[in-house]
Amino acid sequence: MAKEYLEKLSRLILQLDIEKEVDFRIEAKHLFTGAALYVNKVICASWSPVGLAFKLPEKEVANLISSGKAKPLKYFPTGHVKKGYALFMFPEKSRPKRWKAYFVKAIKHSHA
């Protein structure tokens, strides 16, 4: 299953041409049952069966969650909430361009 999400994440990164938007080396790798995008060995985004998640500033995460645009990230139903992450469920139902700004912000935030 992780291979499916690694392919989806890699394809989306290429389609959005994210590497031209940032000055950091990024790399997609397997993560549990999904895939994660790393910048300098730090996870900044993930795509798994629960959805597409981005590591963003705490205030932005809180605003996205309180507005109902995102949910808290939990990789497993009984797992703990991953602080600093905004989860977007069913990312395939949105236009890919919707995610570009989130990827760029997550990459820059994770590198800071």
Buried (B, 14 or more C-beta within 10 A) or exposed (E): EBEEBBEBBBEBBEEBEBEEBBEBEBEBEEBBBBBBBBBEEBBBBBBBEBBBBBBBEEEBBBBBBEEEEBBBBBBEEEEEEBEBBBBBEEBEEEEEEEBBEBBBBBBBBBBE
